[in-house]
Amino acid sequence: MSTDKLVNAEMIRNILTLRYDPSCKTSLGKKTWEDFAEKSLTGNNEFIEQSIKNRIKNSLINSKESHVSVALSGGIDSTLVIALLRETFPKIQIDAISVRFADSIDESEKATKIAEHFEATPHVIEIKNYLEELPKAISIIKMPFWDIHWFYVVKKASSLSKILVSGDGGDELFGGYTFRYKKFLSNLKSSFSPIDKVKLYLNCHQRDWVPDQDKLFGRKINFSWDAIYSMLSSYFDNTLSAINQIFLADFNGKLLYNWIPLNKSFHEFFGVESLTPILSQEMISYATHLSNKIKYDETKNIGKIPLRSILKKYVPDDLISHTKQGFSVNTVNLWYTGASQLCEKYLPNGNIVENGWINLEWINSNLLKIKNESDVRYVNKFLGLLAFEIWYRLFITKEMKPTTKL
């Protein structure tokens, strides 16, 4: 049987263009524009706080666990979660897990101070070779994703406790991607059609694709920007305000089809239960119908206003981060400390090129180009191609073992 039938060309096209595949199954459930129609013009911080506490309380009482881990980046969401966890269970044993990537911004120092403030034991994972266990991570998720920081977090959590608590969903439900909102709204014109809005939205996610994206693919993937636009058009073809259309698209994007599938796979593999108090059905129903002005201040470009307000009750102002946090590796530095050699080793003569999925000319010309200028967009794209090649060797040709170290 031809191996071509084992490769879902649409999945590969989507992941290498959007960094997620909206055609795959999701456990949370896709939202429509009606789900983001504003119904509540006034916020209720007490309800939000109590909802998070109830989710934590009910989950831990049912599990009867007296020891949990928290993924703590030092940002608003994870800090709020550990604060309300400690408030709800004053005596529970908490291990706070942070990550320190080589040659990247180090957020672990602030995270450690936050952990100590809430009498949690801090654990900092030192990741010197980010891609070393890429084959193992891809063998678990069964899709060609390269951003595998959660693999390391859950792996560490499995040695500490049976439950890992995280602040997932805060950005999507309460307007945390302010750097994108500002760019979108400042370039939006009243004459824009839904497709024009889609194009603008994608221009606010430039690290997910490259200017010559259409030349990236080989003969077996019939790439079309129109097909990509069509998948996203319904998010912008409705009566929602522009900012709520972005919220809808963000919720139905990486959250549903990247973060959640990856996290679920890693949790199941390592036998660690996931607790995401902000992503309860109660909170989703409430936050999605909340007026965008309550969540996001367009004038000051500040998001997650209710969460920030609640957090001030529990954390000194000097511990609250006012910038976007999260576990993120500096991919340009990663490129120069090992990723470039891996791409040169695996891609030009790799299966995805030889079998017509990826264009060799694009590989060679951009490998040469990227040596002279460190364009993060092309670095990220090569990491995506490396993940595709590793996935291909694991699941199609089966010439690579999950235990292989890069």
PLY file of the C-alpha trace (Angstrom):
ply
format ascii 1.0
element vertex 406
property float x
property float y
property float z
element edge 405
property int vertex1
property int vertex2
end_header
0.00 0.00 0.00
1.22 3.48 -0.87
2.29 5.47 2.18
0.55 8.51 0.68
-2.78 7.29 2.04
-1.33 7.30 5.56
-0.68 11.05 5.45
-3.56 13.48 5.93
-2.52 16.26 3.55
-5.11 18.67 4.97
-3.80 18.17 8.51
-0.23 18.85 7.42
-1.24 21.95 5.45
-3.17 23.34 8.42
-0.54 22.66 11.08
2.23 24.12 8.95
0.15 27.24 8.24
-1.93 27.85 11.37
0.02 25.73 13.88
-3.15 23.76 14.55
-5.60 21.60 12.63
-9.26 22.66 12.98
-10.42 19.43 11.35
-9.29 17.25 14.26
-11.48 16.28 17.22
-11.55 18.46 20.31
-12.74 17.52 23.78
-13.92 21.00 24.77
-16.33 21.86 21.96
-16.23 24.46 19.22
-18.04 27.78 19.74
-20.24 29.75 17.34
-20.66 33.49 17.14
-23.85 33.24 19.24
-21.72 31.89 22.09
-19.79 35.17 22.15
-22.79 37.50 21.91
-22.65 39.98 24.78
-25.37 39.49 27.38
-23.80 40.89 30.54
-22.72 44.55 30.43
-21.50 44.51 34.03
-18.88 42.21 35.47
-19.02 40.21 38.67
-15.55 39.56 40.03
-16.97 37.79 43.06
-18.68 35.26 40.76
-15.45 34.69 38.80
-13.42 34.17 41.94
-15.97 31.84 43.50
-16.34 29.85 40.29
-12.59 29.17 40.18
-12.57 28.24 43.87
-15.54 25.90 43.43
-13.88 24.15 40.52
-10.73 23.63 42.58
-12.66 22.55 45.67
-14.94 20.08 43.92
-12.11 18.51 41.91
-9.77 18.01 44.85
-12.44 16.84 47.28
-13.55 14.20 44.77
-9.98 13.07 44.16
-9.14 13.10 47.89
-5.62 14.29 47.04
-3.63 16.22 49.63
-0.74 16.99 47.28
-0.92 18.79 43.92
1.39 20.44 41.40
0.86 23.81 39.74
2.34 24.94 36.42
3.58 28.39 37.43
4.92 30.72 34.75
4.60 33.86 36.87
1.86 35.32 34.69
-1.62 36.49 35.71
-3.46 33.20 35.12
-1.11 30.76 36.84
-0.53 33.18 39.75
-4.27 33.60 40.27
-4.79 29.85 40.20
-2.14 29.14 42.84
-3.51 32.00 44.97
-7.04 30.63 44.93
-5.77 27.07 45.39
-3.99 28.12 48.58
-7.01 30.17 49.70
-9.33 27.19 49.20
-6.98 24.59 50.72
-4.70 26.34 53.27
-2.93 23.11 54.27
-2.58 21.31 50.94
0.95 20.47 49.77
1.74 22.39 46.57
4.68 21.87 44.21
5.09 24.80 41.81
6.72 23.89 38.49
8.46 26.52 36.39
10.67 26.22 33.32
14.02 27.78 32.48
14.93 27.48 28.79
18.52 27.89 27.65
19.24 31.28 26.02
15.67 32.52 26.65
14.00 35.02 28.95
14.14 33.56 32.44
10.80 33.90 34.24
11.61 31.31 36.89
12.98 33.78 39.46
9.69 35.65 39.74
7.76 32.36 39.66
9.88 31.09 42.54
9.07 34.18 44.62
5.36 33.69 43.91
5.59 30.01 44.91
7.28 30.91 48.18
4.69 33.62 48.85
2.01 30.91 48.79
4.12 28.39 50.75
4.56 26.13 47.75
7.74 24.21 46.98
9.33 25.67 43.84
10.77 23.37 41.16
12.58 24.88 38.17
13.04 22.59 35.15
16.29 23.37 33.35
15.85 22.61 29.64
19.20 22.92 27.89
18.30 20.92 24.78
14.67 21.77 24.00
14.39 19.41 21.03
16.16 16.42 22.57
12.95 14.50 23.32
10.96 15.72 20.31
10.55 12.12 18.96
9.15 10.99 22.31
6.74 13.92 22.54
5.51 13.47 18.95
5.05 9.73 19.50
2.68 10.64 22.35
0.62 13.36 20.63
0.68 11.59 17.24
0.73 14.91 15.39
3.69 16.94 14.05
3.84 19.72 16.66
7.19 21.15 17.70
6.20 23.33 20.69
6.49 20.66 23.39
7.18 22.62 26.58
4.15 20.98 28.24
5.76 17.58 27.77
8.51 18.62 30.19
6.06 20.18 32.66
3.82 17.11 32.88
6.81 14.77 32.99
8.11 16.64 36.03
4.64 16.76 37.62
4.34 12.99 37.33
7.25 12.62 39.76
5.59 14.90 42.30
1.82 14.36 42.39
-1.18 12.94 40.56
-2.79 16.30 39.73
-1.40 19.25 37.76
-3.24 22.57 38.06
-2.83 25.22 35.34
-4.22 28.60 34.34
-5.16 27.54 30.80
-7.95 29.54 29.19
-7.34 32.90 30.85
-6.05 34.49 27.66
-8.89 33.25 25.46
-11.74 33.92 27.90
-10.59 37.24 29.34
-8.69 38.95 26.53
-5.02 38.23 27.15
-3.55 38.52 23.66
-3.37 42.31 23.76
-0.39 42.53 21.42
-2.58 41.07 18.66
-5.72 43.03 19.47
-3.94 46.37 19.13
-2.50 45.46 15.75
-5.83 44.16 14.46
-7.95 47.08 15.64
-5.49 49.74 14.50
-5.46 48.32 10.94
-9.16 47.48 10.70
-11.27 49.47 8.22
-15.06 49.77 8.17
-15.11 48.64 4.54
-13.44 45.29 5.31
-15.25 42.13 4.22
-15.12 38.96 6.36
-12.25 37.67 4.19
-10.39 40.96 4.63
-10.73 40.51 8.39
-9.43 36.95 8.15
-6.37 38.18 6.28
-5.80 40.87 8.89
-6.25 38.32 11.68
-3.63 36.06 10.09
-1.30 39.05 9.77
-1.51 39.29 13.55
-0.24 35.68 13.72
2.75 36.09 11.41
4.98 33.70 13.34
2.76 30.82 12.22
3.42 31.23 8.47
5.94 32.76 6.08
5.58 35.17 3.12
6.38 32.42 0.59
4.10 29.89 2.29
2.64 28.81 -1.05
6.10 27.74 -2.26
6.79 25.66 0.86
4.65 22.67 -0.11
5.38 19.98 -2.65
3.18 18.47 -5.31
1.15 16.29 -2.91
-0.28 19.15 -0.88
-2.60 21.34 -2.87
-2.00 24.52 -0.88
-4.47 27.38 -1.25
-4.78 30.52 0.85
-8.46 30.60 -0.13
-8.95 27.25 1.62
-7.34 28.65 4.78
-9.48 31.80 4.61
-12.60 29.70 4.17
-11.95 27.78 7.40
-11.80 31.02 9.41
-14.34 33.18 7.60
-17.36 32.29 9.79
-15.64 33.86 12.80
-15.73 37.24 11.06
-18.97 36.92 9.09
-21.45 37.76 11.85
-22.82 40.65 13.89
-20.26 40.50 16.70
-18.03 43.48 17.39
-14.52 43.22 15.92
-12.89 42.39 19.26
-15.44 39.66 20.00
-14.81 38.19 16.57
-11.14 37.93 17.53
-12.09 36.30 20.84
-14.19 33.75 18.93
-11.40 32.98 16.47
-8.82 32.67 19.26
-11.00 30.29 21.27
-11.57 28.11 18.20
-7.89 28.20 17.28
-4.83 27.04 19.16
-6.72 26.57 22.44
-9.08 23.94 21.01
-6.83 22.30 18.45
-3.30 22.69 19.79
-3.01 23.32 23.53
-5.85 21.05 24.65
-5.01 18.01 22.43
-1.31 18.23 23.33
-1.97 18.67 27.03
-4.52 15.85 27.09
-2.10 13.45 25.38
0.75 14.24 27.74
-1.45 13.99 30.83
-2.81 10.60 29.77
0.66 9.27 28.94
2.20 10.29 32.26
-0.89 9.43 34.31
-1.38 12.96 35.64
-4.86 14.43 36.04
-5.34 17.91 34.56
-7.17 20.59 36.54
-7.91 23.81 34.63
-10.15 25.89 36.94
-10.55 28.80 34.51
-11.78 26.48 31.74
-14.82 25.12 33.57
-18.07 25.02 31.59
-19.54 27.51 34.06
-16.72 29.98 33.47
-16.78 29.52 29.70
-20.52 30.23 29.59
-20.07 33.32 31.74
-16.93 34.84 30.24
-17.85 34.41 26.58
-21.02 36.49 27.06
-19.31 39.17 29.12
-18.93 42.64 27.58
-15.52 42.96 25.94
-15.02 46.33 27.65
-15.00 44.57 31.02
-12.26 42.21 29.89
-10.15 44.46 27.65
-9.29 48.17 27.84
-8.65 49.18 24.24
-7.31 52.63 25.19
-4.64 51.27 27.54
-4.30 47.93 25.69
-4.71 45.97 28.92
-6.52 42.63 29.06
-7.73 40.20 31.70
-9.00 43.10 33.80
-11.26 41.02 36.11
-8.47 38.50 36.79
-5.99 41.28 37.55
-8.47 42.87 39.94
-9.05 39.63 41.85
-5.34 38.89 42.01
-4.59 42.18 43.77
-6.37 40.80 46.84
-3.83 38.00 47.17
-0.51 39.15 45.73
1.66 42.22 46.41
1.82 44.50 43.39
5.55 43.91 42.90
4.87 40.21 42.31
2.19 40.78 39.67
3.52 40.69 36.13
2.14 43.41 33.89
3.44 41.85 30.68
2.50 38.69 28.82
4.03 35.64 30.49
4.14 31.97 29.60
6.52 29.10 29.05
8.20 30.12 25.80
11.59 29.32 24.30
13.58 31.82 22.24
13.51 29.98 18.93
16.11 32.18 17.23
18.65 31.35 19.94
17.50 27.73 19.76
18.26 27.80 16.04
21.87 28.84 16.57
22.47 26.40 19.42
21.44 23.21 17.67
18.17 23.42 15.73
19.88 24.54 12.51
22.14 21.45 12.52
19.13 19.19 13.09
17.24 20.76 10.18
20.27 20.48 7.91
20.63 16.82 8.91
17.00 15.72 8.60
15.31 17.92 5.99
17.13 18.27 2.60
17.38 14.48 2.14
14.40 13.64 4.32
11.24 11.69 3.63
8.94 14.70 3.43
11.05 16.11 0.59
11.77 12.82 -1.18
8.10 11.85 -1.16
6.84 15.17 -2.52
5.23 16.72 0.54
7.68 19.60 0.94
9.55 21.56 -1.74
13.33 20.91 -1.72
14.06 24.20 -3.45
12.28 26.07 -0.63
14.27 24.10 1.97
17.65 24.81 0.40
17.08 28.48 -0.42
15.72 29.32 3.02
18.33 27.33 4.91
20.89 29.52 3.14
18.85 32.67 3.75
18.34 32.04 7.44
22.09 31.67 7.99
22.48 35.33 7.05
19.48 36.77 8.86
17.73 35.42 11.95
14.09 35.72 10.89
11.99 34.14 13.65
9.21 33.33 11.18
11.47 31.09 9.11
13.04 29.59 12.21
9.60 28.59 13.49
8.67 27.18 10.09
11.78 25.01 9.98
10.94 23.73 13.46
7.51 22.79 12.11
9.10 20.96 9.19
11.47 19.15 11.52
8.48 17.99 13.56
6.79 16.82 10.34
9.88 14.80 9.34
10.16 13.24 12.80
6.44 12.40 12.75
6.85 10.84 9.28
9.73 8.66 10.45
7.80 7.57 13.55
4.41 6.80 12.00
4.84 6.37 8.23
8.22 4.79 7.54
8.65 3.63 11.17
12.43 4.02 10.83
12.71 6.06 14.04
11.98 4.97 17.60
10.28 7.23 20.17
13.33 6.78 22.41
15.58 8.46 19.83
17.29 11.55 21.24
18.00 14.49 18.95
0 1
1 2
2 3
3 4
4 5
5 6
6 7
7 8
8 9
9 10
10 11
11 12
12 13
13 14
14 15
15 16
16 17
17 18
18 19
19 20
20 21
21 22
22 23
23 24
24 25
25 26
26 27
27 28
28 29
29 30
30 31
31 32
32 33
33 34
34 35
35 36
36 37
37 38
38 39
39 40
40 41
41 42
42 43
43 44
44 45
45 46
46 47
47 48
48 49
49 50
50 51
51 52
52 53
53 54
54 55
55 56
56 57
57 58
58 59
59 60
60 61
61 62
62 63
63 64
64 65
65 66
66 67
67 68
68 69
69 70
70 71
71 72
72 73
73 74
74 75
75 76
76 77
77 78
78 79
79 80
80 81
81 82
82 83
83 84
84 85
85 86
86 87
87 88
88 89
89 90
90 91
91 92
92 93
93 94
94 95
95 96
96 97
97 98
98 99
99 100
100 101
101 102
102 103
103 104
104 105
105 106
106 107
107 108
108 109
109 110
110 111
111 112
112 113
113 114
114 115
115 116
116 117
117 118
118 119
119 120
120 121
121 122
122 123
123 124
124 125
125 126
126 127
127 128
128 129
129 130
130 131
131 132
132 133
133 134
134 135
135 136
136 137
137 138
138 139
139 140
140 141
141 142
142 143
143 144
144 145
145 146
146 147
147 148
148 149
149 150
150 151
151 152
152 153
153 154
154 155
155 156
156 157
157 158
158 159
159 160
160 161
161 162
162 163
163 164
164 165
165 166
166 167
167 168
168 169
169 170
170 171
171 172
172 173
173 174
174 175
175 176
176 177
177 178
178 179
179 180
180 181
181 182
182 183
183 184
184 185
185 186
186 187
187 188
188 189
189 190
190 191
191 192
192 193
193 194
194 195
195 196
196 197
197 198
198 199
199 200
200 201
201 202
202 203
203 204
204 205
205 206
206 207
207 208
208 209
209 210
210 211
211 212
212 213
213 214
214 215
215 216
216 217
217 218
218 219
219 220
220 221
221 222
222 223
223 224
224 225
225 226
226 227
227 228
228 229
229 230
230 231
231 232
232 233
233 234
234 235
235 236
236 237
237 238
238 239
239 240
240 241
241 242
242 243
243 244
244 245
245 246
246 247
247 248
248 249
249 250
250 251
251 252
252 253
253 254
254 255
255 256
256 257
257 258
258 259
259 260
260 261
261 262
262 263
263 264
264 265
265 266
266 267
267 268
268 269
269 270
270 271
271 272
272 273
273 274
274 275
275 276
276 277
277 278
278 279
279 280
280 281
281 282
282 283
283 284
284 285
285 286
286 287
287 288
288 289
289 290
290 291
291 292
292 293
293 294
294 295
295 296
296 297
297 298
298 299
299 300
300 301
301 302
302 303
303 304
304 305
305 306
306 307
307 308
308 309
309 310
310 311
311 312
312 313
313 314
314 315
315 316
316 317
317 318
318 319
319 320
320 321
321 322
322 323
323 324
324 325
325 326
326 327
327 328
328 329
329 330
330 331
331 332
332 333
333 334
334 335
335 336
336 337
337 338
338 339
339 340
340 341
341 342
342 343
343 344
344 345
345 346
346 347
347 348
348 349
349 350
350 351
351 352
352 353
353 354
354 355
355 356
356 357
357 358
358 359
359 360
360 361
361 362
362 363
363 364
364 365
365 366
366 367
367 368
368 369
369 370
370 371
371 372
372 373
373 374
374 375
375 376
376 377
377 378
378 379
379 380
380 381
381 382
382 383
383 384
384 385
385 386
386 387
387 388
388 389
389 390
390 391
391 392
392 393
393 394
394 395
395 396
396 397
397 398
398 399
399 400
400 401
401 402
402 403
403 404
404 405
